[in-house]
Amino acid sequence: MTERLELRLGIIGGLGPLASADFYRKLTELTPARVDTDHLPLVLLSIPQLPDRTEAILSGSDAVLKQLLVAVRMLDSLGVESIAMPCNTAHHWFERLAAETSADLVHIVDSVVEEMGHGFAGRRVAVLATPGTLSSGFYQDRLLAAGYEVCVPSAADFQRDVNRAIADVKAGDVAGAGVALGNALAACRQAGIEAAILACTELSVMSRVVDSAGLAIFDSNSALAMACLRRLGYVAAEDANNVQPASRRRAG
Protein backbone atom coordinates (compact mmCIF):
# COMPACT_ATOMS: atom_id res chain seq x y z
CA MET A 1 0.00 0.00 0.00
CA THR A 2 1.45 3.36 -1.06
CA GLU A 3 1.74 5.94 1.70
CA ARG A 4 0.30 9.40 1.04
CA LEU A 5 2.14 12.58 1.94
CA GLU A 6 0.27 14.94 4.23
CA LEU A 7 0.29 18.18 2.25
CA ARG A 8 -1.73 20.89 3.97
CA LEU A 9 -1.12 23.89 1.68
CA GLY A 10 -1.02 24.07 -2.09
CA ILE A 11 0.57 27.09 -3.79
CA ILE A 12 -0.19 28.04 -7.39
CA GLY A 13 3.10 29.70 -8.27
CA GLY A 14 5.25 30.83 -11.14
CA LEU A 15 3.18 33.99 -11.67
CA GLY A 16 5.98 35.09 -11.70
CA PRO A 17 8.69 32.82 -10.30
CA LEU A 18 10.52 35.42 -8.18
CA ALA A 19 7.23 36.52 -6.62
CA SER A 20 6.46 32.90 -5.72
CA ALA A 21 9.90 32.47 -4.19
CA ASP A 22 9.30 35.64 -2.16
CA PHE A 23 5.97 34.26 -0.91
CA TYR A 24 7.51 30.93 0.11
CA ARG A 25 10.38 32.68 1.89
CA LYS A 26 8.01 34.94 3.83
CA LEU A 27 5.76 31.99 4.70
CA THR A 28 8.81 30.14 6.01
CA GLU A 29 10.11 33.12 7.98
CA LEU A 30 6.71 33.77 9.55
CA THR A 31 6.32 30.17 10.70
CA PRO A 32 7.19 29.74 14.42
CA ALA A 33 9.54 26.82 13.79
CA ARG A 34 12.55 25.59 15.73
CA VAL A 35 13.31 22.56 13.56
CA ASP A 36 12.46 21.50 10.01
CA THR A 37 9.52 19.37 11.09
CA ASP A 38 7.76 22.40 12.62
CA HIS A 39 7.18 23.85 9.16
CA LEU A 40 4.01 23.58 7.11
CA PRO A 41 3.89 20.59 4.72
CA LEU A 42 3.05 22.04 1.32
CA VAL A 43 3.45 21.73 -2.43
CA LEU A 44 4.45 24.59 -4.73
CA LEU A 45 3.14 24.15 -8.25
CA SER A 46 5.05 26.51 -10.53
CA ILE A 47 3.39 27.25 -13.89
CA PRO A 48 5.25 30.22 -15.41
CA GLN A 49 3.88 29.42 -18.90
CA LEU A 50 0.39 30.53 -17.85
CA PRO A 51 -0.89 33.20 -20.28
CA ASP A 52 -0.51 36.85 -19.27
CA ARG A 53 -3.23 37.62 -16.73
CA THR A 54 -3.66 41.31 -17.57
CA GLU A 55 -3.96 40.63 -21.30
CA ALA A 56 -6.57 37.94 -20.60
CA ILE A 57 -8.66 40.24 -18.39
CA LEU A 58 -8.55 43.17 -20.80
CA SER A 59 -9.41 40.94 -23.79
CA GLY A 60 -12.05 38.87 -21.99
CA SER A 61 -10.17 35.60 -22.55
CA ASP A 62 -10.75 32.53 -20.37
CA ALA A 63 -7.43 30.89 -21.33
CA VAL A 64 -5.98 31.66 -17.89
CA LEU A 65 -9.01 30.29 -16.07
CA LYS A 66 -8.79 26.97 -17.91
CA GLN A 67 -5.19 26.45 -16.81
CA LEU A 68 -5.82 27.66 -13.27
CA LEU A 69 -8.63 25.09 -13.01
CA VAL A 70 -6.18 22.36 -14.00
CA ALA A 71 -3.81 23.57 -11.26
CA VAL A 72 -6.58 23.68 -8.63
CA ARG A 73 -7.74 20.17 -9.51
CA MET A 74 -4.19 18.85 -9.35
CA LEU A 75 -3.76 20.32 -5.87
CA ASP A 76 -7.16 18.91 -4.87
CA SER A 77 -5.98 15.47 -5.94
CA LEU A 78 -3.06 15.80 -3.51
CA GLY A 79 -5.46 16.44 -0.64
CA VAL A 80 -4.37 19.95 0.38
CA GLU A 81 -6.55 21.80 2.90
CA SER A 82 -5.87 25.33 1.62
CA ILE A 83 -4.69 26.87 -1.64
CA ALA A 84 -2.83 30.16 -2.06
CA MET A 85 -2.21 32.08 -5.29
CA PRO A 86 0.65 34.55 -4.79
CA CYS A 87 -0.52 36.50 -7.85
CA ASN A 88 -2.97 39.33 -7.32
CA THR A 89 -4.19 39.55 -10.91
CA ALA A 90 -5.12 35.86 -10.96
CA HIS A 91 -7.73 36.64 -8.28
CA HIS A 92 -9.92 38.02 -11.08
CA TRP A 93 -11.02 34.37 -11.42
CA PHE A 94 -11.20 33.68 -7.67
CA GLU A 95 -14.92 32.95 -7.36
CA ARG A 96 -14.95 30.55 -10.31
CA LEU A 97 -11.91 28.72 -8.95
CA ALA A 98 -13.28 28.57 -5.40
CA ALA A 99 -16.45 26.93 -6.72
CA GLU A 100 -14.38 24.12 -8.25
CA THR A 101 -12.25 23.11 -5.27
CA SER A 102 -12.92 21.35 -1.98
CA ALA A 103 -9.93 23.18 -0.46
CA ASP A 104 -10.06 26.59 1.21
CA LEU A 105 -8.90 29.05 -1.48
CA VAL A 106 -7.41 32.01 0.42
CA HIS A 107 -8.19 35.43 -1.08
CA ILE A 108 -5.18 37.73 -1.18
CA VAL A 109 -7.23 40.94 -0.80
CA ASP A 110 -9.10 39.63 2.23
CA SER A 111 -5.68 38.82 3.67
CA VAL A 112 -4.48 42.39 3.09
CA VAL A 113 -7.64 43.88 4.61
CA GLU A 114 -7.16 41.66 7.66
CA GLU A 115 -3.61 42.98 8.11
CA MET A 116 -4.77 46.57 7.68
CA GLY A 117 -7.20 46.03 10.52
CA HIS A 118 -4.34 45.35 12.92
CA GLY A 119 -3.43 48.89 13.90
CA PHE A 120 -3.77 51.00 10.74
CA ALA A 121 -5.98 53.98 11.58
CA GLY A 122 -5.88 55.75 8.20
CA ARG A 123 -8.43 55.68 5.38
CA ARG A 124 -6.77 56.94 2.19
CA VAL A 125 -5.17 54.00 0.42
CA ALA A 126 -3.47 53.54 -2.95
CA VAL A 127 -3.47 50.21 -4.77
CA LEU A 128 -0.23 49.60 -6.68
CA ALA A 129 -1.20 46.89 -9.14
CA THR A 130 -1.27 45.73 -12.74
CA PRO A 131 -3.81 47.28 -15.12
CA GLY A 132 -5.58 43.90 -15.12
CA THR A 133 -6.06 43.91 -11.34
CA LEU A 134 -7.26 47.51 -11.39
CA SER A 135 -9.64 46.85 -14.28
CA SER A 136 -11.13 43.82 -12.53
CA GLY A 137 -12.02 45.97 -9.51
CA PHE A 138 -11.82 43.32 -6.80
CA TYR A 139 -9.40 45.40 -4.72
CA GLN A 140 -11.58 48.49 -4.90
CA ASP A 141 -14.72 46.54 -4.01
CA ARG A 142 -13.22 44.86 -0.93
CA LEU A 143 -11.44 47.95 0.34
CA LEU A 144 -14.52 50.13 -0.01
CA ALA A 145 -16.58 47.48 1.79
CA ALA A 146 -14.04 47.59 4.63
CA GLY A 147 -14.37 51.38 4.94
CA TYR A 148 -11.25 52.55 3.09
CA GLU A 149 -11.02 55.25 0.44
CA VAL A 150 -9.19 54.06 -2.66
CA CYS A 151 -7.10 56.92 -4.09
CA VAL A 152 -5.12 57.30 -7.30
CA PRO A 153 -2.32 59.89 -7.49
CA SER A 154 -2.83 62.45 -10.23
CA ALA A 155 0.84 62.31 -11.25
CA ALA A 156 0.98 61.47 -14.95
CA ASP A 157 3.74 58.88 -14.54
CA PHE A 158 2.29 57.07 -11.51
CA GLN A 159 0.87 53.97 -13.24
CA ARG A 160 3.76 53.95 -15.69
CA ASP A 161 6.18 53.73 -12.75
CA VAL A 162 4.16 50.92 -11.18
CA ASN A 163 4.13 49.01 -14.47
CA ARG A 164 7.85 49.58 -14.90
CA ALA A 165 8.63 48.29 -11.41
CA ILE A 166 6.62 45.12 -12.06
CA ALA A 167 8.29 44.54 -15.42
CA ASP A 168 11.76 45.16 -13.97
CA VAL A 169 11.26 42.55 -11.24
CA LYS A 170 10.09 40.01 -13.82
CA ALA A 171 13.23 40.79 -15.83
CA GLY A 172 15.48 40.46 -12.78
CA ASP A 173 16.34 44.17 -12.61
CA VAL A 174 15.69 44.74 -8.91
CA ALA A 175 17.63 48.01 -8.86
CA GLY A 176 15.54 49.46 -11.67
CA ALA A 177 12.38 48.27 -9.96
CA GLY A 178 13.42 50.07 -6.79
CA VAL A 179 13.74 53.39 -8.60
CA ALA A 180 10.38 53.07 -10.35
CA LEU A 181 8.56 51.89 -7.22
CA GLY A 182 10.15 54.67 -5.18
CA ASN A 183 8.82 57.23 -7.66
CA ALA A 184 5.31 55.74 -7.43
CA LEU A 185 5.36 55.81 -3.63
CA ALA A 186 6.57 59.42 -3.62
CA ALA A 187 3.61 60.32 -5.86
CA CYS A 188 1.28 58.66 -3.34
CA ARG A 189 2.75 60.70 -0.50
CA GLN A 190 2.47 63.93 -2.45
CA ALA A 191 -1.21 63.16 -3.04
CA GLY A 192 -1.90 62.93 0.69
CA ILE A 193 -2.34 59.16 0.63
CA GLU A 194 -1.68 57.41 3.94
CA ALA A 195 -0.96 53.82 2.87
CA ALA A 196 0.14 51.95 -0.23
CA ILE A 197 -0.73 48.34 -0.94
CA LEU A 198 1.86 46.38 -2.90
CA ALA A 199 -0.96 44.71 -4.81
CA CYS A 200 1.27 42.88 -7.25
CA THR A 201 3.50 40.16 -5.85
CA GLU A 202 6.37 41.36 -8.03
CA LEU A 203 6.23 44.54 -5.96
CA SER A 204 6.23 42.38 -2.82
CA VAL A 205 9.76 41.37 -3.77
CA MET A 206 10.74 44.99 -3.09
CA SER A 207 8.91 45.34 0.24
CA ARG A 208 11.99 45.24 2.44
CA VAL A 209 14.29 47.46 0.43
CA VAL A 210 12.23 50.29 -1.03
CA ASP A 211 11.93 53.70 0.68
CA SER A 212 8.33 53.94 1.92
CA ALA A 213 8.22 57.74 1.44
CA GLY A 214 6.59 57.98 4.87
CA LEU A 215 3.65 55.76 3.92
CA ALA A 216 2.33 52.69 5.68
CA ILE A 217 3.19 49.81 3.36
CA PHE A 218 1.05 46.68 3.09
CA ASP A 219 2.69 43.77 1.29
CA SER A 220 0.19 41.36 -0.30
CA ASN A 221 2.62 38.40 -0.19
CA SER A 222 3.25 38.81 3.55
CA ALA A 223 -0.46 39.24 4.21
CA LEU A 224 -1.31 36.10 2.23
CA ALA A 225 1.36 34.12 4.08
CA MET A 226 0.01 35.30 7.45
CA ALA A 227 -3.55 34.38 6.47
CA CYS A 228 -2.53 30.89 5.33
CA LEU A 229 -0.69 30.20 8.57
CA ARG A 230 -3.59 31.40 10.70
CA ARG A 231 -6.17 29.38 8.79
CA LEU A 232 -4.09 26.23 9.17
CA GLY A 233 -3.72 26.70 12.90
CA TYR A 234 -0.22 28.12 13.01
CA VAL A 235 0.60 31.18 15.11
CA ALA A 236 2.76 33.31 12.84
CA ALA A 237 6.15 34.01 14.39
CA GLU A 238 5.65 37.77 14.38
CA ASP A 239 2.24 37.40 16.02
CA ALA A 240 3.84 35.33 18.75
CA ASN A 241 6.55 37.93 19.31
CA ASN A 242 3.99 40.75 19.39
CA VAL A 243 5.80 42.85 16.79
CA GLN A 244 4.54 44.40 13.57
CA PRO A 245 4.61 41.97 10.62
CA ALA A 246 6.51 43.02 7.51
CA SER A 247 3.26 43.99 5.79
CA ARG A 248 2.71 46.73 8.40
CA ARG A 249 6.27 47.96 8.86
CA ARG A 250 7.40 51.02 7.03
CA ALA A 251 10.03 49.93 4.59
CA GLY A 252 13.33 51.72 4.19
Secondary structure, DSSP 4 states (H G I P E B T S, - for coil): --------EEEEE-SSHHHHHHHHHHHHHHS--SSGGGSPPEEEEE-TTSPPHHHHHHHT--HHHHHHHHHHHHHHHTT-SEEE---SGGGGGHHHHHTT-SSEEEPHHHHHHHHHTTT----EEEEE--HHHHHH-HHHHHHHHTTPEE-----TTHHHHHHHHHHHHHTT-HHHHHHHHHHHHHHHHHTT--EEEE-SHHHHTTTTTS--TT-EEEEHHHHHHHHHHHHTT---HHHHTT---TTTSPP-
